[in-house]
Amino acid sequence: MRIKENLIAVKNTFINPDCLLIAVSKTKPISDLQEAYEAGIRDFGENKVQEMVDKHAQLPTDIRWHMIGHLQRNKVKYIAPFVHLIHGVDSLRLLIEIDKQAQKSERVIPCLLQLHIAKEESKFGFSEEELEELLNSEELKQLNNIKITGLMGMATFTENQELIRSEFAGLKSLFDQLKNRNLPPNVELKEISMGMSGDYLIAQEEGSTMVRIGTAIFGERNYN
Ligand SMILES: *Cc1c(COP(=O)(O)O)cnc(C)c1O
């Protein structure tokens, strides 16, 4: 019952009720996902390919699986048949591989481009210049089995709320700028994936359309 109560509590705080709640279930056992499923959750986020594949095989087929972690090219083939949305795409080479595997599965796979918005060195993602280069590249236009449906970003891990807010606001402003531009046919910007347990309210205030929430629903993770 704990998970259901947490879900209701989290949902009750939403500033934008239309914002999609993705339950980040990485490291959590199947029984926890089942509990969230029974409480009505259909969108689950995982960051490891093998773990997502295993859970996908054991749970109902109407679940939408979101790959939220850093994805290695040699592992795309395992999730291509079923993944709903890949959030953390950070290179053209990865997009080319997703396109290739999507073609084999006779699918078009929706992807979000990850932008590096944090002050921290460690986070993945495109810089604005790299994004510009990607959107102007001839190679991107030839990828018929991917669809870029939005942007994703992770704020700095900090107590400084104003820094987090400015990073999210920056991503939203870039999103708005790009939306008004002439983009390749396989790019249609609708989604901004930003916000986690600690910062999803700020993210919603700054225009997030999907939040990825783990700890606030399932409790702390144990990585041992
Ligand atoms: C783990 C993870 C989350 C969820 O983090 P919580 O703080 O537990 O809500 C969200 N996004 C990404 C990319 C993650 O890896």
The ligand as a Gaussian input file, in Angstrom:
#p B3LYP/6-31G(d) Opt

LIG

0 1
 C       17.103000       7.695000     -11.351000
 C       16.659000       8.733000     -12.296000
 C       15.522000       9.522000     -12.058000
 C       14.692000       9.414000     -10.784000
 O       15.380000       9.971000      -9.709000
 P       14.671000      10.168000      -8.274000
 O       15.486000      11.233000      -7.640000
 O       14.751000       8.862000      -7.578000
 O       13.283000      10.601000      -8.530000
 C       15.138000      10.414000     -13.022000
 N       15.828000      10.573000     -14.161000
 C       16.928000       9.858000     -14.440000
 C       17.622000      10.054000     -15.720000
 C       17.378000       8.914000     -13.514000
 O       18.484000       8.205000     -13.805000

